[in-house]
Structure formats: C-alpha cells, structure tokens
C-alpha cells in the first residue's frame, strides 16, 4: 500500500511543478520568492543585453567609454567644470593660477602683431626700416622674458598669502606655460577678463 501511494503521488507533484504553482511543499523548490513582473523581467533582459560578452564587444564598449570621457574633458576645458578636468588642472591652487595669469596683460599677446610688422619691414627693401623692425622684435622678446620672471615671483607671493602651507611644486611652470600662450589659445578657457578683480578665497 505504501509503495502504491508513493507512485500515485509522483504524477501529482510533477503536474503541479509544470503548472508553475507556488504552493510550498508541492515539489517546487526556489519558488519562495514572488514572481517578477513583466516590466521587471524586460528591464533585467535589457540589462543583460547591454553587458558585453565577446572580446569584440568589450573593446567597442571600452572605446565608447573613452570617447565619452574625452568629450566630457573637452567640455570641461571650455566651461571650467573641475569634475572633468585633467588632474594637472584640478584644485583651488591651479584655478587661482589660471585666473591670475588670465587677469593680467601679457606681452605675449602682442608678439604676433610685432612679428607681422617685422616681416613687412624686413621685406620692404629699406635697410633702415628692416633695422627698426628687428630692434622692435628684440625689445618685445626681452619684455616677454622680463614679464615671465616677474610673473614667477608674483605668483609665488600670491600663493604664499592665499594658500599658506600648500605645496607650490610645479606651480611656476604651470603659470609660465599658460602665460606663454595667447589668451584665446589657453586651455582650460579663461574665465576672467584682463584687469578683473579676483575673489579673495578659492577653497
């Protein structure tokens, strides 16, 4: 009798499992949790589809991620958003240096017009005018050198006043390399105008 009752109960268990019943104790292991809705199932399927499986898909995903990061960095270079700037441009010290350099007049901004004038005078055929052009060019280059030396000491003094105890390693080169570019070519883009008063605090 016991053997017969066991054999008769087996089909019942199988049919109930096939029907997807969630009644506990009816041979349906793993059904103790609620059945996900159709919306949740579709979302899970989409998430699984986005996961790169092959090496080719992984490489394509990596390229897309790099492109997205590059686009964010380019946008930050124009807007000044520090979240996506390069590490060398991040922090209040570097932001102050950029603003300080951008707020002052630099002789490098007139070097291109001087070069154009010098070329015109040199090709004029007049030795006197050519000599004047060469002299003006040499004086301009000398003024640029003097300006960079002054910039170095002024930046160091300002950093000591505004950021006492902060490391100034690399700040001189950062300031000079930015000042050696004409203002419209500087990256990140200048956020202040020449002669503009800078804020007291950058932290």
C-alpha positions in Angstrom: 0.0 0.0 0.0 2.8 2.4 0.9 4.5 1.7 -2.4 1.4 2.3 -4.4 0.6 5.6 -2.7 4.1 6.9 -3.4 3.8 6.0 -7.1 0.4 7.7 -7.4 1.6 10.9 -5.7 4.5 11.4 -8.1 2.4 12.5 -11.1 0.6 14.9 -9.0 3.9 16.6 -7.9 5.2 16.7 -11.5 2.0 18.3 -12.8 1.9 20.8 -10.1 5.6 21.8 -10.9 4.8 22.0 -14.6 1.9 24.3 -13.8 4.2 26.7 -12.0 2.4 26.5 -8.7 4.0 28.5 -5.9 2.3 26.4 -3.1 5.1 25.4 -0.6 5.7 21.8 -0.1 4.5 20.7 -3.5 7.8 19.9 -5.1 8.6 23.4 -6.4 12.0 24.4 -5.0 13.1 28.0 -5.4 9.6 29.4 -5.6 9.6 31.0 -2.2 10.1 34.5 -3.8 7.4 36.5 -5.7 7.3 36.1 -9.5 8.9 39.2 -11.1 6.5 41.3 -13.1 6.8 41.6 -16.9 8.3 45.1 -16.6 11.0 43.9 -14.2 11.7 40.9 -16.5 12.1 43.1 -19.5 14.4 45.5 -17.6 16.6 42.6 -16.5 16.7 41.3 -20.1 17.8 44.7 -21.4 20.5 45.0 -18.7 21.8 41.5 -19.6 21.8 42.6 -23.3 24.0 45.6 -22.5 26.7 43.6 -20.9 29.5 43.0 -23.4 30.1 39.2 -23.8 32.7 38.8 -26.6 36.1 40.4 -26.7 35.0 42.5 -29.7 32.0 43.8 -27.7 34.2 44.6 -24.7 36.7 46.5 -27.0 33.8 48.5 -28.5 32.4 49.3 -25.1 35.9 50.5 -23.9 36.2 52.7 -27.0 32.8 54.2 -26.4 33.7 54.9 -22.7 37.0 56.6 -23.7 35.1 58.7 -26.3 32.6 59.8 -23.7 35.3 60.7 -21.2 37.2 62.7 -23.8 34.0 64.6 -24.7 33.5 65.4 -21.0 37.1 66.7 -20.7 36.7 68.9 -23.8 33.5 70.4 -22.5 35.1 71.0 -19.1 38.1 72.7 -20.8 35.6 75.2 -22.2 33.3 75.6 -19.2 35.9 75.2 -16.4 33.9 72.4 -14.7 36.5 70.9 -12.4 34.8 67.5 -12.2 36.1 66.5 -15.6 39.4 68.5 -15.9 42.7 66.7 -16.2 44.5 66.1 -12.8 47.1 68.8 -13.6 44.3 71.4 -13.8 42.3 70.4 -10.7 42.3 72.2 -7.3 41.9 75.7 -6.0 45.7 76.5 -6.4 45.7 75.7 -10.1 42.4 77.5 -10.6 43.8 80.6 -8.9 46.9 80.5 -11.1 44.8 80.3 -14.2 42.7 83.3 -13.1 45.8 85.3 -12.0 47.5 84.7 -15.4 44.4 85.4 -17.4 43.6 88.7 -15.5 46.9 90.3 -16.3 48.2 91.8 -19.6 51.0 89.8 -21.1 53.4 90.9 -23.8 53.0 87.5 -25.4 49.6 88.8 -26.7 51.4 91.4 -28.9 54.1 89.1 -30.2 52.2 88.0 -33.3 51.4 91.6 -34.4 55.0 92.5 -33.8 56.2 89.6 -35.9 53.9 90.6 -38.8 55.2 94.2 -38.7 58.8 93.0 -38.5 58.3 90.8 -41.6 56.7 93.7 -43.5 59.6 96.0 -42.7 62.2 93.3 -43.5 60.7 92.8 -47.0 60.3 96.5 -47.6 63.8 96.7 -49.2 64.6 99.6 -46.9 67.6 98.8 -44.6 66.6 101.4 -42.1 63.0 100.1 -41.8 64.3 96.5 -41.6 66.7 97.5 -38.8 63.8 99.2 -36.9 61.7 96.1 -37.3 64.5 93.8 -35.9 65.0 96.2 -33.0 61.3 96.2 -32.1 61.2 92.4 -32.2 64.2 92.0 -30.0 62.8 94.5 -27.5 59.4 92.7 -27.5 61.1 89.3 -26.8 63.1 90.9 -24.0 59.9 92.3 -22.5 58.3 88.8 -22.6 61.3 87.3 -20.7 61.2 90.1 -18.1 57.4 89.6 -17.8 57.8 85.9 -17.2 60.4 86.5 -14.5 58.1 89.0 -12.7 55.2 86.5 -13.1 57.1 83.8 -11.3 57.8 86.0 -8.2 54.3 87.5 -8.1 52.6 84.1 -8.4 54.8 82.7 -5.6 54.0 85.7 -3.4 50.2 85.4 -4.0 50.3 81.7 -3.3 52.1 82.2 0.0 49.4 84.7 1.0 46.3 82.9 -0.2 47.4 79.2 0.4 49.8 79.1 3.3 51.2 75.6 3.9 50.1 74.4 0.4 52.7 72.7 -1.8 53.9 75.0 -4.6 55.6 72.3 -6.6 55.1 72.7 -10.3 53.2 76.0 -9.9 55.9 78.2 -11.5 56.0 76.1 -14.7 52.2 75.9 -14.7 51.9 79.7 -14.6 54.6 80.4 -17.1 53.5 77.7 -19.6 50.0 79.2 -19.5 51.2 82.8 -19.8 53.4 81.9 -22.9 50.2 81.2 -24.8 48.0 83.9 -26.2 44.8 84.2 -24.2 42.4 82.7 -26.8 44.5 79.6 -27.1 44.7 78.8 -23.4 43.1 75.6 -22.1 41.1 75.4 -19.9 39.5 78.5 -21.3 40.0 81.8 -19.5 37.1 82.5 -17.0 38.1 86.1 -16.2 38.9 89.3 -18.2 42.1 91.3 -18.1 42.1 93.6 -15.1 39.2 91.8 -13.4 39.3 91.7 -9.6 39.9 88.1 -8.3 37.9 86.7 -5.4 39.6 86.6 -2.0 39.0 82.9 -1.4 39.5 79.9 -3.8 38.9 77.0 -1.4 
